[in-house]
Amino acid sequence: MVDELDKSTRGKQASIDGFAHEHIVVGILMKKFQNVSLVDLPLSSYDIIIARKSKNSKKEDIIRVQVKTAKKSISFIGGSRGGIDRTYKSNVKTYTQSTKISDVIVGIQPTAKHDSFNLFFVPTILVEKWGQKSISLNKIQALKNNYEMLENCKNHKFILKKAKELNLI
């Protein structure tokens, strides 16, 4: 009974952390990019959108952001239910994040004191290149608080060139 209660408590906390982290990331990104919003679409493969003017035209560019809590690694898997209710019964299957369903994954890592956060910006271009379901934060330290990767997350040529320079591929 104690193990079940502990699992329930941990699951509930994980769910709360996930929702809180989405709001924290929105707040941080809003301060930098202004036009940022949580997505209130339950079947969406991303959590946040950033709407901004394209540098080369007057068109609006939308960046689709998936938020993941990151302690030691970032998972690239979506579609499964986390938190307290892990018996999620729907037709939704798990999937790996890709350029078709989001543009960037933001891994939010609470600091030891839990009073500040590191953000790891992982373009889905790299997720596809790596072909992995997750990655250790130790391997992607160059992406920590690297807003240049977020701002250019849809530019294949830039991301691949920068990733080579940073020894990520």
N, C-alpha and C positions, 0 to 999 in steps of 0.2 A: 504494500500500500504506500509506503514511503517513497519507493522508486517511482511509482505512478504519479504521485503528487509532485515530486521533483521534476519529472518530465513535463508535466502540465505547467508548472511554474516557469521552467526554462523555455518551453514553447510559447507561452504567453508573452514572456519578456522578449523573445526573439521577434515576435510579431510586432510588438510595441516599438522595439528598436528599428525595425524596418520602416514603419510608417514615420517615425521621428526622423530617421536619416533622410528620407525623401524630402521632408519639410526643411531640414537643415541645408541640404544641397540646393533646394530651390532658393532659399534665402541668400546663400553665398553667391549663387549664380546671378540672382536678381540684382545684387549690389554691383556686379561687374557688367552685366549685359542688359539690365533693366526689363526687357520684355520677355519674361520667363514665367511659365505656369506649370503647375501639376496637371497631369492628364487624368480626367475623371471618366475613363473608359475601362471598365473591368476586364475586358478581353484584349486590351492593348498590350503590345510587346515592349512598350516603353512607358516611363513614368513621368517624364518632363519634356516640355518643348521649349526651345529657345528660338524666338523669332527675331531676326535682325536683317538689316538692309545688306544686300550683297555689296562688296567693295567695288566691283566692276560695273554694276548696273543699279537701277533703282528698284529692282525686284526684291521681294522679301525672301529670305532664305530661312528654312526651318531646320533646326537640328533636333533629332529625336534622341533622348537621353534615357538610358536604363540605369537605375541606381542599385548598387549592390553593397551590402555591408561587408567590409574587408577587415579581417583580423590578421591572418597570416597569408591569405590568398584571396583572389577574386574568382568567383564562379561565373562562367559564361552560359550557364544553363538557365532556361526559363520554362514557364508552363507548369511547374510543380508547385504544390501548396506548401508553404512553410508555416512556422508558428505552431499554435496549439492544435489546429485542425488539419492534421496531415493526411486524413483520409478524404481527400478532395475527389469527388466523383463527378466528372464531366467528360466531355469528349475532347477536352484540351489535352494534348500530348506534350511531353517535354521536348524542348528544342534547344539548339545552340544559337546564341546571338549571332547575327550576320548583318551585312549591309542591306539586306532586303527588309529587315524588320526594325533596325535601329541604327543610329550613326555612331554612337559612342557609349561606352559603359563607364560610369563614374563609380569607382570603388571608394567608399567613405570609410576611413580608418580613424576611430576615436584614439586620441592620445592616451597615455597612461593615466592621466588625471581625469579623463573624460570631459575636459573643459574646452578642448579645441580639437580640430579634425584635419587630417590630411586627405586630399582628394587625388585619386589616381585616374587620369583620363586615358582610357584605352579605346582607341578607334576600332570599330568592328572590322575595318580593313585588316588590322593586325590579328584580330581573333580568327578571321578566315585564313590568313597566312600561316598562323601557328598551328591551326587544326587541333586545338586542345579544348578541353572542357573547363579548364581553370588555369590560373598561373599564380605562382608564389610572388608576393610583394617584393621579396628580395631580388627577384629577377627583373623587376620593372621600376626600380627606384628612379630611373630617368623620367618616368611619367608622373611622378609625384608633383602635384601642384603645377604641372606643365600646361598652362593655358594655351600655349601655341598649338599643342596637339588637339585640344578641344576645338579651337577656332578653325583649324584646317582639317577636321576629322573626315570630311567628305572628299578631300583632294588626294586621290590615290598616289599620284606622283610625289607630292610633298611628303605624305605619311611614310611611304616606302623609303624615300631618300633619307628622311630624318631618322627612321628606325634603324637604318644601316649605320648612320653616323653614331647613334646611341648604342650600338651593338645589341639591338633587340631582335634583329633577324640576321 
